[in-house]
Amino acid sequence: LRMQAEWIGRSEGADVDFAIIDSDDSLCVYTTRPDTLFGVTFVVLAPEHPLIKTLIASPPDGCDSTDLKAYATEAKNRADVDRMADAKGKSGVFSGLYATNPATGNAIPIWIADYVLMGYGHGAIMAVPAHDSRDHAFAKAHNIPIVKVVEPNKNEKVADCFSGPGVAVNSSSDLL
């Protein structure tokens, strides 16, 4: 555990709850970038997340429990280092569920993907594909919208996604 903590490193952030639509439950995600909440276009669960067992036992519309079980089993058998280092396309399975983005009120899909680890945060992440390279690769692979909410300084050149500090855009000051 000590090696893993030192490998992952300590990070500062916040817990954010995303209500699951048509359910009394919510997902708690940990984020180091609460400033990008307006750019969240999907949520991702680790294949080991406790909600997965419920989804397999009672799949919602749009979720194939056979595919979900096979994906979760295969992903759980891969080492965390391999899951994080996989530079190929980001694999995943749609859960059939949607959550509400607490900043925008938009319905966003909940996915299961092996690049999310149960040992980090709560085993669930808010995905901001405009500002995280793993989320960006996943969004591109699964045709999920990308919303830019942080703009770099005028002199900075950015390729596909920007993860540094900058100026907030496409966000609302109503909640601040």
PyMOL commands that set and color helices and strands:
alter all, ss='L'
color gray80, all
select helices_A, chain A and resi 2-8+34-39+50-57+65-76+80-85+133-142
alter helices_A, ss='H'
color red, helices_A
select strands_A, chain A and resi 14-19+26-31+42-45+92-100+107-113+124-127+150-151+167-168
alter strands_A, ss='S'
color yellow, strands_A
deselect
rebuild
show_as cartoon
